[in-house]
């Protein structure tokens, strides 16, 4: 397999990659760390040996094993390593995508992380108010896994319990078709719009995202420190 692509190492000049390079660990996607391997091993209990079956098992383990919680956000770089995320019970979209990417690599599935700006991201009124009413969420994380000769996208952000709470279908994943955010909720209201795709990366570009967040939201850590709470309890179908 060659399928040469280009990727960004942090904010450096893009370099060519081959499929097998996406099995290597990164700084943030530290797929060789024991905690990542342990998470993946637990997720794969009872799964088949086919890469598609393993990818599906990993997806659901990350989607539902970590509750989606934007209040868990802390922009300290160490919190964005897969080895740290694997020990948590909640996370927001970027860490969950980092963990799934790392678990896939640890399980022999070439994988890379992608980011897109999205509007109408799942958000409680309190969180939206804290962000000055901004409903554009920068660098929403997703995952691409190389399965059966092609890159397949998935979004493991929102756990089933939360989706049921807010009235949207929980995204499934079959390992063969892209699984991105549904544009409408169960009531037919617009839920999510992809505004700009930043493409895929070999590793999490932390400095770039941190800088973008500061420009868009100001001091995000200060904002979030003022709105701690139970995110699942706050959201509703209204």
C-alpha positions in Angstrom: 0.0 0.0 0.0 1.4 3.3 -1.0 -1.5 5.8 -1.4 0.8 8.8 -0.8 -0.9 11.7 1.0 0.2 14.9 2.6 -0.1 15.7 6.3 0.9 18.4 8.7 3.3 17.8 11.7 2.0 20.4 14.0 2.3 23.6 12.0 5.2 22.6 9.8 5.3 22.2 6.1 3.3 19.2 4.8 5.2 16.0 4.2 4.3 13.0 2.1 2.9 9.9 3.9 2.1 6.3 3.0 -0.7 4.2 4.5 1.6 2.3 6.9 3.0 5.6 8.3 -0.5 6.1 9.9 0.3 3.1 12.1 3.0 5.0 13.9 2.5 6.7 17.2 2.6 10.5 17.5 3.2 12.9 20.3 -0.5 13.3 21.1 -1.7 10.2 19.4 0.6 8.1 21.5 -0.8 4.7 20.3 2.1 2.8 21.8 1.3 3.8 25.4 0.1 1.0 27.8 -3.1 2.9 28.7 -4.1 3.2 25.1 -3.3 -0.5 24.4 -5.4 -1.4 27.5 -8.4 0.6 26.4 -8.2 -1.0 22.9 -7.8 -4.5 24.3 -10.8 -4.1 26.5 -12.9 -2.6 23.6 -12.0 -5.6 21.3 -13.1 -8.3 23.7 -15.6 -10.4 21.7 -14.9 -8.6 18.4 -13.9 -10.5 15.3 -10.5 -10.4 13.7 -11.5 -8.5 10.6 -10.3 -4.9 10.6 -13.8 -3.6 9.9 -15.2 -5.5 12.9 -12.4 -4.2 15.1 -12.9 -0.6 13.9 -16.6 -0.8 14.7 -15.9 -2.1 18.2 -13.4 0.6 18.9 -15.8 3.3 17.6 -18.6 2.3 20.0 -16.1 1.9 22.9 -15.0 5.5 22.5 -18.5 6.9 21.6 -20.2 5.5 24.6 -17.3 4.8 26.9 -16.6 8.5 27.4 -19.5 10.9 28.0 -19.4 14.0 25.8 -18.7 16.9 28.1 -17.4 20.3 26.9 -16.9 21.3 30.5 -14.1 18.8 30.7 -12.1 21.0 28.3 -8.7 22.0 29.6 -6.3 23.4 27.0 -3.1 22.1 28.7 -1.3 20.0 26.1 -0.9 16.9 28.3 -4.7 16.6 28.5 -4.7 16.0 24.7 -2.6 12.8 24.7 -4.5 9.6 24.0 -2.8 8.0 27.0 -4.4 10.6 29.3 -7.8 10.5 27.5 -7.9 6.7 27.8 -8.1 7.1 31.6 -11.0 9.5 31.6 -14.8 9.0 31.8 -15.7 12.1 29.9 -14.3 14.3 27.1 -15.3 16.6 24.3 -15.0 15.9 20.5 -11.3 16.5 20.0 -10.0 14.2 22.7 -12.5 11.5 21.7 -11.3 11.7 18.1 -7.6 11.5 19.4 -8.4 8.4 21.4 -10.2 6.6 18.6 -7.3 7.4 16.2 -4.8 6.1 18.7 -6.7 2.9 19.5 -7.1 2.1 15.8 -3.3 2.4 15.3 -2.7 0.3 18.4 -5.0 -2.3 16.8 -3.2 -2.4 13.5 -5.6 -0.1 11.6 -4.1 2.9 9.8 -5.8 6.0 11.2 -5.6 9.7 11.1 -7.4 12.6 12.7 -9.4 15.3 10.9 -11.0 18.6 11.9 -13.8 20.8 10.6 -15.6 24.0 11.7 -19.2 23.2 12.4 -22.3 25.3 13.2 -25.1 24.3 15.6 -22.8 21.9 17.4 -24.6 20.3 20.3 -24.6 23.1 22.9 -26.5 24.0 26.1 -27.9 27.6 26.4 -25.4 28.2 29.3 -22.4 27.2 27.2 -23.6 29.2 24.2 -24.1 32.3 26.4 -20.6 31.9 27.9 -19.2 31.8 24.3 -20.9 35.2 23.6 -23.6 33.4 21.6 -21.1 32.0 19.1 -22.5 28.8 17.5 -19.5 28.2 15.3 -17.4 25.4 16.9 -13.9 25.5 15.5 -11.9 22.3 14.8 -14.6 19.7 15.6 -12.7 16.4 15.6 -13.4 13.3 13.5 -11.4 10.2 12.5 -10.4 8.5 9.3 -9.6 4.8 9.3 -8.2 2.9 6.4 -10.5 -0.1 5.9 -10.9 -2.4 2.9 -8.8 -0.2 0.7 -10.3 3.2 1.4 -10.4 5.9 4.1 -13.7 5.8 6.1 -14.7 8.8 8.3 -16.4 8.6 11.7 -17.4 10.9 14.5 -17.4 9.4 18.0 -18.2 12.6 19.8 -21.8 12.2 21.1 -22.7 9.2 23.3 -26.0 7.5 23.0 -27.4 8.7 26.3 -26.8 12.4 25.4 -28.3 11.9 21.9 -31.5 10.5 23.4 -31.7 13.4 25.8 -31.5 16.0 23.0 -33.6 14.2 20.5 -31.0 13.3 17.8 -30.1 10.0 16.4 -26.9 8.6 17.8 -24.5 8.1 15.0 -23.7 4.5 14.1 -20.7 3.1 12.3 -20.4 0.0 10.1 -16.8 0.4 9.1 -17.6 0.8 5.4 -19.6 4.1 5.1 -18.7 7.6 6.4 -20.5 8.4 9.6 -20.6 12.1 10.2 -23.0 14.4 12.0 -26.7 14.3 11.0 -27.8 17.6 9.5 -31.3 17.3 11.2 -32.6 16.1 14.5 -35.5 13.7 15.0 -38.0 16.6 14.8 -36.5 17.7 11.4 -34.8 20.8 12.8 -31.3 21.6 11.6 -28.7 20.2 13.9 -25.3 20.5 12.4 -23.7 22.2 9.4 -20.2 21.6 8.3 -18.7 25.1 7.4 -15.1 24.4 6.7 -13.0 21.2 6.6 -9.4 21.6 7.7 -8.4 18.1 6.4 -6.6 15.3 8.1 -3.4 15.3 10.2 -1.0 12.6 11.3 -1.0 14.0 14.9 -3.1 16.5 16.8 -1.9 20.1 15.9 -2.3 21.4 19.4 -0.7 24.8 19.0 -2.7 25.7 15.9 -6.0 24.8 17.5 -5.1 26.5 20.8 -4.3 29.7 18.9 -7.5 29.5 16.8 -9.6 29.0 20.0 -8.1 32.1 21.6 -8.9 34.2 18.5 -12.5 32.8 18.3 -13.5 32.6 22.0 -11.0 34.5 24.0 -9.6 32.9 27.1 -11.4 29.6 26.8 -10.2 28.2 30.1 -11.6 31.3 31.9 -14.9 31.0 30.0 -15.3 27.3 30.9 -14.2 27.8 34.5 -17.3 30.0 34.9 -19.8 27.5 33.4 -18.9 24.2 35.1 -21.9 22.0 35.5 -23.7 18.9 34.4 -23.8 19.3 30.7 -26.1 16.3 30.1 -28.6 17.7 32.6 -28.6 21.1 30.9 -29.4 20.0 27.4 -32.9 19.2 26.2 -34.9 18.9 23.0 -36.1 22.5 23.3 
